[in-house]
Amino acid sequence: MFIKRLPDFQHHAPASLSEALGLLTRHGGKAEVYAGGTDLLVAMKKREKTPEHLIDLKKIGEMKGIHPDGKKGVRIGALTTLGELERSTLIQEQFTILWDAVTMMASPQVRSLGTLGGNLCSAVPSADTAPPLIALGASVKMVEPRGEREVLLEDFFRGPKESVLQKNELMKEVFIPQPSDFASGKYIKLMRREAMDLALVGVAACLTMESRGKICKDARIALGAVAPTPIRVPQAEEALINREIDEVRAKEAGKAASVVCRPIGDIRSSLAYRCSMVEVLTKRAILEAYRRIR
Ligand SMILES: Cc1cc2nc3c(=O)[nH]c(=O)nc-3n(C[C@H](O)[C@H](O)[C@H](O)COP(=O)(O)OP(=O)(O)OC[C@H]3O[C@@H](n4cnc5c(N)ncnc54)[C@H](O)[C@@H]3O)c2cc1C
């Protein structure tokens, strides 16, 4: 098989956020940043992207690490690798739905390079960290030379491979608010095979229950790979809020989610199959989230 070499480019390895932003401003549309490179270098080999300047973010300490923020939640640097998330007991125990997702992504080798920020900034509809983070109510902080701004992740995506991130901006970190003691979630990823595959359908369900009893105080449902962007599904959430969680409610929410989704049919799966799996997996994710709380 003919393997294409990377096109020529000039490599930069800034050691600070301000240096990286300066390089981005100087080289404008001729530059691309990268973290793990597991998406970008593939796109460059395919000549989908041919930047003249490649800015490696890996030396920037300010964009790394998992930082608990008291009772408020956790800040995760955009350069945190999927492998670091997988090995974090904080993520596994308190943000389990995100842990569900990263442990099902790619391979150990890719997870040791690929980053959380890279997964979100690629903005593909099947990005596995997006549905759990939307269901957790996460926001992302973006920086540019004149300042920074924060947006809810559910407002970040604009279309396939498109987001609100501007050419002169970098994603610095992801913030996840602390879930209540009576909350939990579940992410389910449907793949054609058990490992190393992109999601045909991804469903994330987070429930917050009243301290005692079966009444659901809050619900957040998000889907991946079944619309031009990862989406939140308020219609499914409404079927659960202030109700008892049981098979009937979960099924109702699943139906609502399958009505809202707008998947494409392609060589990997038909449109009808994806819609019916949204219904089945949304119900399953809700019941599993409920089981985890109890
Ligand atoms: C074999 C294989 C299997 C895979 N399996 C999965 C899977 O199961 N699920 C899944 O969701 N993905 C999968 N991927 C895709 C990829 O590994 C992930 O999306 C990964 O998290 C990308 O992170 P990265 O750091 O390598 O991104 P990079 O390739 O470095 O960057 C991706 C894009 O984001 C931009 N970018 C990166 N970081 C920032 C930042 N901080 N600020 C602004 N822009 C930034 C880059 O300019 C580029 O456009 C797979 C890839 C491969 C090669």
The ligand as a MOL file (V3000), in Angstrom:
LIG
                    3D

  0  0  0     0  0            999 V3000
M  V30 BEGIN CTAB
M  V30 COUNTS 53 58 0 0 0
M  V30 BEGIN ATOM
M  V30 1 C -6.8210 4.6000 15.4720 0
M  V30 2 C -7.6570 5.7340 15.9960 0
M  V30 3 C -8.7740 5.4480 16.7630 0
M  V30 4 C -9.5770 6.4870 17.2510 0
M  V30 5 N -10.6860 6.1660 18.0070 0
M  V30 6 C -11.4780 7.1660 18.4800 0
M  V30 7 C -12.6420 6.8450 19.2490 0
M  V30 8 O -12.9360 5.6890 19.5620 0
M  V30 9 N -13.4350 7.8890 19.6520 0
M  V30 10 C -13.1420 9.1830 19.3460 0
M  V30 11 O -13.9080 10.0750 19.7280 0
M  V30 12 N -12.0200 9.5070 18.6330 0
M  V30 13 C -11.1940 8.5460 18.1950 0
M  V30 14 N -10.0700 8.8540 17.4590 0
M  V30 15 C -9.7720 10.2570 17.1710 0
M  V30 16 C -8.6980 10.9130 18.0910 0
M  V30 17 O -7.7760 9.9860 18.5980 0
M  V30 18 C -9.3140 11.6720 19.2550 0
M  V30 19 O -10.2360 12.6060 18.7530 0
M  V30 20 C -8.2610 12.3980 20.1270 0
M  V30 21 O -8.8120 12.7370 21.3560 0
M  V30 22 C -7.7240 13.6420 19.4300 0
M  V30 23 O -6.8190 14.2890 20.3110 0
M  V30 24 P -5.3940 14.8160 19.7850 0
M  V30 25 O -4.7550 15.4840 20.9450 0
M  V30 26 O -4.6130 13.7240 19.1590 0
M  V30 27 O -5.8710 15.8560 18.6760 0
M  V30 28 P -4.9690 16.5480 17.5520 0
M  V30 29 O -4.8750 15.6410 16.3780 0
M  V30 30 O -3.6960 17.0470 18.1240 0
M  V30 31 O -5.8870 17.8000 17.2030 0
M  V30 32 C -7.1850 17.6100 16.6730 0
M  V30 33 C -7.7640 18.9720 16.2260 0
M  V30 34 O -7.9840 19.7980 17.3510 0
M  V30 35 C -7.1950 20.9990 17.2950 0
M  V30 36 N -6.7170 21.1740 18.6660 0
M  V30 37 C -6.1360 20.2460 19.4740 0
M  V30 38 N -5.9520 20.7470 20.7010 0
M  V30 39 C -6.4000 22.0200 20.6870 0
M  V30 40 C -6.5000 23.0530 21.6720 0
M  V30 41 N -6.1060 22.8670 22.9430 0
M  V30 42 N -7.0150 24.2580 21.3030 0
M  V30 43 C -7.4350 24.4620 20.0190 0
M  V30 44 N -7.3990 23.5150 19.0450 0
M  V30 45 C -6.8810 22.3020 19.3850 0
M  V30 46 C -6.1090 20.7320 16.2490 0
M  V30 47 O -5.7400 21.9140 15.5730 0
M  V30 48 C -6.8150 19.7570 15.3160 0
M  V30 49 O -7.6100 20.4620 14.3940 0
M  V30 50 C -9.2390 7.8320 16.9670 0
M  V30 51 C -8.0880 8.1160 16.1980 0
M  V30 52 C -7.3120 7.0890 15.7260 0
M  V30 53 C -6.0960 7.4200 14.9130 0
M  V30 END ATOM
M  V30 BEGIN BOND
M  V30 1 1 1 2
M  V30 2 1 2 3
M  V30 3 2 2 52
M  V30 4 2 3 4
M  V30 5 1 4 5
M  V30 6 1 4 50
M  V30 7 2 5 6
M  V30 8 1 6 7
M  V30 9 1 6 13
M  V30 10 2 7 8
M  V30 11 1 7 9
M  V30 12 1 9 10
M  V30 13 2 10 11
M  V30 14 1 10 12
M  V30 15 2 12 13
M  V30 16 1 13 14
M  V30 17 1 14 15
M  V30 18 1 14 50
M  V30 19 1 15 16
M  V30 20 1 16 17
M  V30 21 1 16 18
M  V30 22 1 18 19
M  V30 23 1 18 20
M  V30 24 1 20 21
M  V30 25 1 20 22
M  V30 26 1 22 23
M  V30 27 1 23 24
M  V30 28 2 24 25
M  V30 29 1 24 26
M  V30 30 1 24 27
M  V30 31 1 27 28
M  V30 32 2 28 29
M  V30 33 1 28 30
M  V30 34 1 28 31
M  V30 35 1 31 32
M  V30 36 1 32 33
M  V30 37 1 33 34
M  V30 38 1 33 48
M  V30 39 1 34 35
M  V30 40 1 35 36
M  V30 41 1 35 46
M  V30 42 1 36 37
M  V30 43 1 36 45
M  V30 44 2 37 38
M  V30 45 1 38 39
M  V30 46 1 39 40
M  V30 47 2 39 45
M  V30 48 1 40 41
M  V30 49 2 40 42
M  V30 50 1 42 43
M  V30 51 2 43 44
M  V30 52 1 44 45
M  V30 53 1 46 47
M  V30 54 1 46 48
M  V30 55 1 48 49
M  V30 56 2 50 51
M  V30 57 1 51 52
M  V30 58 1 52 53
M  V30 END BOND
M  V30 END CTAB
M  END
